[in-house]
Amino acid sequence: MISNIHALKDRLETEIQWYKNEKEKLEQLLSDGDENFQETKIQIIEAKKEMKKIISTYASDLLEKLEVKWRPVENKIKRQLSTIIKNKNELESRKRLLDKTLLSHQTSDFFCVGQTLDNTLPKKPLGSIQHRKTKFIRGKVWEFESEVSTTFGQIYTVPSSELIDSYETNISIVTKIHCDYNEVVIASWFDEKLQSIIPNRWNRSIRNKDKTRIYDMARQQNGDLILSTRNHNLRQYTRNGKGNYFKSFSPFKTLGVHVSTNDQILVGLVESHGFTRPTRFSVRRVVVMNQDGFIQHTYEYNTYRQRLFSWPRRIITNNDNIYVIDITNKQLKGRVVVLDYEGDIKWTYAGCNSKNVNKSKFTPRDTIFTIWQDSGL
């Protein structure tokens, strides 16, 4: 009996602890959610204020310009109109006097008026006033919510992220990071380094794997690394630290490299060492190989013989789609091109359609898929 009581007590304590933990989690979730709600609300209100201020300021500027255009002309018209009215009234007064004299039967009236007769006429204003009318042409009136959101902004659901840990290396510029097998592999094109970091709770170890320029890399299912060095050959770096030649694409150079979940290897190929605008003789393609290096598919043109890529910098796959970071100019402006395995373009993305697009060019460097709702970043 006592043992049953102790057992039940332990179970109750376990359940109480679970409920306590869940209570703390939900309270924290509620607190974080409310904080996020308030921050987002403030941002929307601030955006509203800023937009109202911008529109109000712009409208005031237009009204001031309208004043500058009209007031001088208005004053000139008023001065001339005043002179016209004055002269008209004076002439009408003189005409009434003459009419009265002509109707008189007294000779003295004729004699009196004749003695003071004024034959002069007031001077007429020289020239006419030219006034070109002003018209206000309204800008585009938003008819759809999508048009408003393009200018004002929109609410997006984004994944939560937090810093778990950080490690310092002696690499100045990181070109590529690959994380799996409890190992972080860092490549630097500029420092000519390939480093492996094995972190744990207590320490970390860094091993310099190789001294070479790495442009891109991908992990095979067996743990080996496939390395693109932007020359003719793909290299392979095994788990035991041995570097091997994998495949030559001479005379072409390799760019982005990716290994799919079914162990297919995708490689971006170009004919030039640095970025150049493609000509009719250029090679800008993505090839798909098996693990033996045999090419199974080549993507370069669509069915209308139009180029698919300008400079296939990075490649990933997800849900039978191929995602390519395609660079389009020397300033590294680019786009995301999404193909199916038949080679048909499903969609492209070249940056946000915003009035600030000139201030913030879309210059993608890399791409990855998160676990969160299969979202591409």
Summary of the structure (lengths in Angstrom):
residues: 377
radius of gyration: 40.6
end to end distance: 59.7
largest distance: 150.7
contacts: 877
relative contact order: 0.05
helix: 32%
strand: 26%
